[in-house]
Amino acid sequence: MRYKLLGGLLLSSVFVYAKTDKPNVILFLVDDMGLMDTSVPFDVNEQGEPVVHPLNKWYHTPCMERLAELGVRFSTFYAQSVSSPSRASIMTGQNATRHRTTNWINSESNNRNQFGPYQWNWKGLKENEWTLPRMLKQEGYRTIHVGKAHFGCIGSEGEFPQNLGFDVNVAGSSIGQPGSYYGQHGYGHIKGNKSRAVPGLEKYHGTDTFLSDALTLEAQEQIDKAVEEKQPFFLYMAHYAVHAPFEVDKRFLSHYTDLDKSDQAKAFATLIEGMDKSLGDLMDHLETIGEAENTLIIFLGDNGGDAPLGPSRDYASAAPFRGKKGTEFEGGMRVPFIIAWAKPNKKNRFQKQWPITAGVIQTQMGTVMDIYPTLAHLSGADIPSSHPIDGQDLSMLYSGSRDSSRENCFLMHFPHNHRGSYFTVYREEDWKLIYYYNPEHPERPDCILYNLKNDPYEHHEISSKYPQKALDMLRRMKVRLEKEGALYPVDFEGNEIRPNISYFENCWQ
């Protein structure tokens, strides 16, 4: 919302009120947490009812359960398959094809791989971009970054969150994983991977304070400062957990005694539960200081899970879903997503304006790009026409009902080599197409098709059964790639490889 300048002191005070009388927002982001790394069931049956799988019984996340009961969880919420692209998409509302950070960022060097696009944005976000914290700061928010940043490499403009619109930065830098989770190890400064030592937490060095707890304590302190200054706050709470190294949080180890699970799997589970404790601690703190009713919490993972339960492309780590972090399958792309008021109260002035139905499951698709326009709507911010976005406002989905005006499609473009290599995923409604560029033999690309309504776990490839559907989706995928300015893999000679539709027209017709 914008107000006309009428002049004088009276208007000035009205303007300040309009800027500051806004709800608080906590964006709680978990690194490498997939759809199945929780006791909260996100998978649903044909009736939209939750389905509990063995992995849901393995993990203990009572605070996530608490949050889900207070708000809406999405059964189908997509992120990019690796970290940096998702984080850039959250910050900009743009797809990776548009911001061009299409791979995870190596702090020290360009990791484009042999056939990756030469001009991909490996240095990350720029200082002049209209980022989410910059937008919210203009609306009167105290913008707080706590935890993992990974927005840019060493020496880049995006290396430090302060350059991107955050008033405060705690522990964020170019690194994508912690040197250690242990305070005794100085989070990597004393022992562990010193090149990935977490900055700015020196007061916890040599103590038994686990990293997730240290970040939580720092976040609580920053929340208190914002409240004292009578400013609404935007807290970007970005945990390093549950990224490797898989170090045991001994407080929770007794909960994981399954003899069929490896020590690494048990350690990973303790990281999950420690992250969950952080969520609960923040919610309790909001209650204590009287801000729970005024605070919106958005919980999500940044890419598919990385649980050490089996090979990356099978059905172990995210079972029954296929794949894990870095792959083109659902286990590599779908993440937990919950949105809720920290303490529901229908009489609260903010909750009257943005009501959220408690305890429901939203089956309509959402994506990481949607967070930006959603918070723009919540804060009353204008998005400049010079800043195109690819996301859609989620507010119509808060009740659990369907938004018929919404475009139900998702494009994920990964022109690099990783666990899944040189592919584009294009989903429309129930259909999912995966295109493989095959840079070593670009004359022989591959393309596969799934119907996720009938085959949610991607067991049956059906492009030969539905060739016309695959062709139609392939053509629309190509249009979308071009519209968003995609960069493509290259062949041995450095020539760009674009989707070859004619190859499949000849194969399938």
C-alpha positions in Angstrom: 0.0 0.0 0.0 1.2 3.5 -0.8 0.1 6.9 0.7 0.1 10.2 -1.1 2.2 13.0 0.3 0.0 15.6 1.8 2.7 17.5 3.7 3.3 18.4 7.3 4.0 16.5 10.5 0.6 14.8 10.6 1.2 12.9 7.3 4.7 11.9 8.5 3.4 10.2 11.6 0.7 8.4 9.6 3.3 7.2 7.2 5.5 5.9 10.0 2.6 4.0 11.5 1.8 2.5 8.1 5.3 1.3 7.8 5.7 -0.2 11.3 2.2 -1.7 12.0 2.9 -4.9 10.2 3.2 -8.6 11.3 6.5 -10.1 12.1 7.8 -12.9 9.8 10.1 -15.8 10.5 11.4 -17.7 7.5 12.7 -20.9 9.0 14.9 -22.6 6.4 16.5 -26.0 6.9 19.5 -27.0 4.8 19.1 -30.4 3.0 15.8 -31.3 4.7 13.6 -33.3 2.4 10.0 -34.2 2.3 10.4 -37.4 4.4 12.9 -36.2 7.0 10.2 -35.6 9.6 7.5 -37.2 11.7 5.0 -34.9 10.0 3.4 -36.8 7.1 3.4 -34.6 3.9 2.5 -37.4 1.5 -1.2 -37.7 0.9 -3.6 -40.3 -0.6 -6.1 -39.6 -3.4 -8.5 -38.0 -0.9 -5.8 -35.6 0.3 -5.4 -37.3 3.6 -1.9 -37.8 5.2 -0.2 -41.1 4.7 2.3 -42.1 7.3 5.4 -44.0 6.0 8.2 -45.8 7.9 10.5 -42.8 7.7 7.9 -40.6 9.4 8.0 -43.1 12.3 11.8 -43.0 12.4 12.2 -39.2 12.8 11.0 -37.3 15.9 9.9 -33.7 15.1 7.3 -32.8 17.7 7.7 -29.0 17.1 7.0 -29.4 13.4 3.9 -31.4 14.4 2.9 -28.5 16.6 3.4 -26.0 13.8 1.5 -28.1 11.3 -1.4 -28.3 13.7 -1.5 -24.4 13.8 -1.5 -23.8 10.1 -1.3 -25.2 6.5 1.2 -27.7 5.3 1.7 -28.2 1.5 1.9 -31.8 0.2 3.6 -30.6 -3.0 6.1 -27.8 -2.6 9.0 -27.6 -4.9 12.5 -26.2 -4.4 15.5 -26.4 -6.7 17.5 -29.6 -6.3 20.5 -28.0 -4.7 21.0 -25.2 -2.2 22.3 -22.0 -3.8 19.6 -21.9 -6.6 16.8 -22.2 -4.0 18.2 -19.5 -1.8 18.6 -17.1 -4.7 15.0 -17.9 -5.7 13.7 -17.2 -2.2 15.6 -13.9 -2.2 14.4 -12.8 -5.6 11.1 -14.6 -6.4 12.8 -15.7 -9.7 13.4 -19.1 -11.1 17.0 -20.3 -11.4 16.7 -19.9 -15.2 16.3 -16.2 -14.7 18.8 -15.4 -11.9 21.1 -18.0 -13.4 22.6 -19.3 -10.2 21.8 -22.8 -11.5 24.2 -24.8 -9.4 25.5 -24.8 -5.8 28.1 -22.1 -5.3 31.7 -23.2 -4.5 33.1 -20.6 -2.2 36.5 -20.5 -3.8 36.0 -21.3 -7.5 33.7 -21.7 -10.5 32.3 -25.2 -10.4 30.5 -25.2 -13.7 31.7 -28.7 -14.6 32.9 -29.8 -18.0 29.7 -29.2 -20.0 28.1 -26.5 -17.8 27.1 -23.1 -19.2 30.1 -20.7 -19.3 28.1 -17.7 -18.1 26.2 -19.2 -15.2 26.0 -16.9 -12.2 28.4 -18.6 -9.9 29.2 -15.4 -8.0 25.6 -15.3 -6.8 23.4 -12.4 -5.8 24.3 -8.7 -6.5 24.2 -5.8 -4.2 21.8 -3.8 -6.4 19.2 -6.5 -6.7 15.7 -6.0 -5.2 16.0 -8.8 -2.7 13.3 -9.9 -0.2 15.1 -8.3 2.8 15.6 -5.1 0.9 12.0 -5.0 0.0 10.9 -5.6 3.6 13.4 -3.2 5.0 11.8 -0.5 2.9 8.5 -1.4 4.5 9.8 -0.7 8.0 11.1 -4.2 8.9 14.2 -4.9 10.9 15.8 -7.5 8.6 17.8 -10.2 10.5 19.9 -12.9 9.0 20.9 -15.8 11.2 22.8 -18.9 10.0 23.8 -20.1 6.6 23.9 -17.6 3.7 25.6 -19.1 0.7 24.4 -16.3 -1.5 27.7 -15.8 -3.2 31.4 -16.9 -3.3 34.3 -15.4 -1.5 34.9 -11.8 -2.6 31.5 -11.5 -4.3 28.9 -8.8 -3.5 26.6 -11.6 -2.2 29.2 -13.0 0.2 27.8 -11.0 3.1 24.1 -10.7 3.8 24.4 -7.0 4.8 25.0 -6.2 1.1 21.7 -7.7 0.2 19.4 -5.7 2.5 19.9 -7.4 5.9 20.3 -5.0 8.9 21.9 -7.8 10.9 24.1 -10.8 9.9 24.9 -13.5 12.4 27.1 -16.4 11.2 26.4 -16.0 7.4 29.1 -16.0 4.8 30.0 -17.8 1.5 30.2 -21.2 3.1 27.6 -23.8 2.4 28.3 -26.2 5.3 29.7 -25.9 8.8 33.2 -26.9 9.7 31.7 -28.6 12.8 28.4 -28.5 14.8 30.3 -28.6 18.1 31.0 -25.6 20.3 33.9 -27.5 21.7 35.4 -27.4 18.2 34.6 -23.8 17.7 32.3 -24.8 14.8 35.4 -25.5 12.8 37.7 -22.9 14.1 39.3 -25.2 16.7 38.7 -28.6 15.1 37.0 -29.8 12.0 36.9 -28.3 8.5 38.6 -25.0 9.1 37.9 -23.7 5.6 34.2 -24.0 6.4 34.3 -22.6 10.0 31.2 -20.8 10.9 31.9 -17.1 11.6 30.8 -14.8 14.3 30.0 -17.2 17.2 33.2 -16.9 19.1 31.4 -16.5 22.5 30.3 -20.1 22.2 33.7 -21.5 21.3 34.9 -24.2 23.8 31.4 -24.7 25.2 29.0 -27.6 24.8 26.6 -25.4 22.8 25.5 -27.2 19.7 25.5 -25.0 16.5 21.7 -25.1 16.1 21.2 -23.9 19.7 23.8 -21.1 19.3 22.0 -19.8 16.2 18.7 -20.0 18.1 20.0 -18.0 21.1 21.3 -15.4 18.7 18.0 -15.2 16.9 16.1 -14.7 20.1 18.4 -11.8 21.1 17.8 -10.1 17.7 14.0 -10.6 18.0 14.2 -8.9 21.4 16.0 -6.0 20.0 13.5 -5.5 17.3 10.6 -5.6 19.8 12.3 -3.2 22.1 12.7 -0.8 19.2 9.0 -1.3 18.2 10.0 -2.5 14.8 8.4 -5.5 13.0 11.0 -8.0 12.2 11.8 -10.3 9.4 14.0 -13.1 10.7 15.7 -15.3 8.0 16.5 -18.3 10.2 18.7 -20.4 8.0 20.0 -23.4 9.8 23.3 -25.1 8.8 21.6 -28.3 9.9 21.0 -30.8 8.5 23.9 -30.5 6.0 26.9 -32.8 6.4 29.1 -33.3 8.4 26.7 -35.7 10.1 27.8 -35.2 13.7 25.8 -36.6 16.5 23.8 -34.4 18.8 24.1 -36.7 21.8 21.0 -35.2 23.5 18.8 -37.1 21.1 20.8 -40.2 20.2 18.8 -42.4 22.6 15.7 -41.9 20.3 17.4 -43.7 17.4 18.3 -47.3 18.3 17.2 -49.1 15.1 19.9 -51.7 14.5 19.2 -51.6 10.8 20.3 -48.0 10.5 23.9 -46.9 10.2 25.6 -44.6 12.7 25.5 -41.8 10.0 21.8 -42.2 9.6 21.4 -42.0 13.4 23.6 -38.9 13.5 21.5 -37.3 10.7 18.3 -38.0 12.7 19.7 -36.2 15.8 20.5 -33.2 13.6 16.9 -33.2 12.5 15.6 -33.3 16.0 18.0 -30.6 17.1 16.7 -28.4 14.3 13.2 -29.2 15.5 14.1 -28.1 19.0 15.2 -24.8 17.6 11.8 -24.3 16.0 10.1 -25.0 19.3 12.4 -22.7 21.3 11.6 -19.8 18.9 7.9 -20.4 19.2 8.1 -20.6 23.0 10.2 -17.4 23.0 7.6 -15.6 20.9 4.9 -16.7 23.5 7.1 -15.4 26.4 7.5 -11.9 24.9 3.9 -11.6 23.7 4.7 -11.6 20.0 3.4 -15.1 19.0 0.0 -13.8 17.7 1.8 -11.2 15.6 4.3 -13.5 14.0 3.9 -15.5 10.8 6.2 -18.6 10.5 7.1 -20.1 7.2 9.0 -23.4 7.4 10.7 -25.1 4.5 13.7 -27.1 3.3 16.0 -25.7 0.6 16.2 -28.8 -1.6 15.5 -32.5 -1.5 16.8 -34.5 1.5 20.3 -35.9 1.9 19.7 -38.5 4.5 22.5 -41.1 4.4 20.2 -44.0 3.8 21.2 -45.2 0.4 22.2 -44.3 -3.2 21.1 -40.9 -4.5 18.9 -42.2 -7.3 17.0 -44.9 -5.5 14.1 -45.1 -3.0 15.9 -45.3 0.3 16.6 -41.8 1.5 13.1 -40.3 0.8 11.1 -43.5 0.6 8.6 -44.1 -0.9 9.7 -41.2 -3.1 12.6 -41.7 -5.5 15.9 -39.8 -5.4 17.5 -37.3 -3.0 19.3 -33.9 -3.1 20.7 -33.1 -6.5 18.4 -35.4 -8.5 15.6 -34.8 -10.9 13.2 -37.1 -9.1 10.6 -36.0 -6.5 12.8 -36.9 -3.6 15.4 -34.3 -4.9 12.9 -31.5 -5.5 10.0 -31.7 -3.0 10.5 -30.2 0.4 8.4 -29.7 3.6 6.5 -26.4 3.7 4.3 -25.1 6.5 2.9 -21.7 7.0 1.2 -20.7 10.3 0.7 -18.0 12.8 2.8 -18.8 15.8 -0.3 -18.5 18.0 -3.6 -18.5 16.2 -6.1 -15.9 17.3 -8.9 -14.9 15.0 -9.3 -11.6 16.8 -5.7 -10.5 16.1 -5.7 -7.6 13.7 -3.1 -9.2 11.4 -4.8 -12.6 11.4 -8.1 -11.0 10.5 -6.4 -9.6 7.4 -4.5 -12.8 6.6 -6.4 -15.7 8.1 -4.8 -19.2 8.0 -6.9 -22.3 8.5 -5.3 -24.5 11.2 -4.5 -28.1 10.7 -5.2 -28.5 7.0 -3.2 -29.9 4.1 -2.9 -28.0 0.8 -2.5 -30.3 -2.2 -2.1 -27.6 -4.8 1.4 -27.0 -5.9 3.7 -24.3 -4.4 7.3 -23.3 -5.1 10.2 -21.5 -3.5 9.6 -18.6 -5.9 6.2 -18.0 -4.3 7.6 -16.8 -1.0 8.7 -13.4 -2.3 5.3 -12.3 -3.8 3.5 -13.7 -0.8 5.5 -11.6 1.6 5.2 -8.6 -0.7 1.5 -8.9 -0.4 1.7 -9.4 3.4 3.9 -6.3 3.9 2.1 -4.1 1.4 5.2 -3.7 -0.7 5.3 -2.8 -4.4 7.5 -5.0 -6.6 9.3 -2.8 -9.2 8.4 -3.5 -12.8 12.1 -3.7 -13.5 12.2 -6.8 -11.2 10.4 -9.7 -12.9 9.2 -12.5 -10.7 8.3 -16.1 -11.5 6.4 -16.9 -8.3 2.8 -16.5 -7.3 1.2 -15.2 -4.1 0.2 -18.1 -1.9 -2.4 -16.3 0.2 -5.4 -17.8 -1.6 -4.2 -21.2 -0.5 -4.0 -20.5 3.2 -7.4 -22.1 3.8 -6.5 -25.4 2.2 -8.9 -24.7 -0.7 -7.9 -24.6 -4.4 -7.0 -21.4 -6.2 -8.4 -21.9 -9.8 -6.5 -18.8 -11.1 -3.1 -20.3 -10.2 -0.7 -21.6 -12.8 0.1 -25.1 -11.7 3.4 -25.8 -13.2 7.1 -25.8 -12.2 10.3 -25.6 -14.2 13.6 -26.8 -12.7 16.6 -26.4 -15.0 19.9 -27.9 -14.0 22.5 -27.6 -16.8 25.4 -29.0 -14.7 26.8 -32.4 -13.6 25.8 -33.7 -10.2 23.9 -36.7 -8.9 21.4 -35.9 -11.7 23.1 -34.2 -14.6 22.2 -31.8 -17.5 18.4 -31.9 -17.2 15.3 -29.8 -17.2 12.2 -30.9 -15.3 8.9 -29.5 -16.4 5.7 -30.3 -14.4 2.2 -29.4 -15.4 -0.7 -30.4 -13.1 -0.3 -34.2 -12.8 2.3 -34.7 -15.5 6.1 -34.5 -15.2 8.6 -34.4 -18.0 12.3 -34.8 -17.6 14.6 -33.8 -20.5 18.3 -34.9 -20.6 20.7 -32.9 -22.8 23.4 -35.6 -23.1 26.3 -33.3 -23.8 28.7 -36.1 -24.8 26.2 -37.1 -27.5 23.9 -34.1 -28.0 22.5 -35.8 -31.1 20.9 -38.3 -28.8 19.0 -36.6 -26.0 16.6 -38.4 -23.8 13.1 -37.5 -22.5 10.9 -39.3 -20.0 7.4 -38.8 -18.8 5.5 -39.6 -15.6 1.9 -39.1 -14.4 2.3 -38.3 -10.7 -1.4 -38.8 -9.9 -1.2 -42.4 -11.0 2.4 -43.0 -10.2 3.6 -40.6 -7.4 6.8 -42.5 -6.7 8.0 -42.5 -10.3 8.1 -46.2 -11.0 6.7 -46.2 -14.6 8.1 -44.1 -17.4 5.3 -43.6 -20.0 6.5 -41.4 -22.8 6.1 -44.2 -25.4 2.5 -44.6 -24.2 1.7 -40.9 -24.4 4.0 -39.5 -27.1 1.7 -36.5 -28.0 1.5 -35.5 -24.3 5.3 -35.6 -24.0 5.7 -33.6 -27.2 3.2 -30.9 -26.2 5.0 -30.6 -22.8 8.4 -30.5 -24.4 7.3 -27.6 -26.6 5.9 -25.6 -23.7 9.0 -26.4 -21.7 11.2 -24.9 -24.4 9.0 -21.8 -24.6 9.3 -21.4 -20.8 13.1 -21.8 -20.9 13.4 -19.1 -23.5 11.1 -16.8 -21.7 13.1 -17.0 -18.5 16.4 -16.6 -20.3 17.9 -20.0 -19.6 21.5 -20.9 -20.2 22.2 -24.4 -21.6 24.9 -27.0 -21.4 27.6 -27.1 -24.1 29.2 -29.8 -26.1 32.9 -30.7 -26.4 33.5 -27.8 -28.7 31.7 -25.3 -26.5 28.5 -25.1 -28.6 25.3 -24.5 -26.7 22.9 -27.4 -26.6 19.2 -26.5 -26.6 16.2 -28.8 -26.4 16.0 -30.9 -29.6 12.3 -31.2 -30.2 12.6 -32.5 -33.8 14.5 -35.6 -32.5 11.5 -36.7 -30.6 9.0 -35.7 -33.3 10.9 -38.2 -35.5 11.0 -40.8 -32.7 7.4 -40.6 -31.6 5.4 -39.7 -34.7 
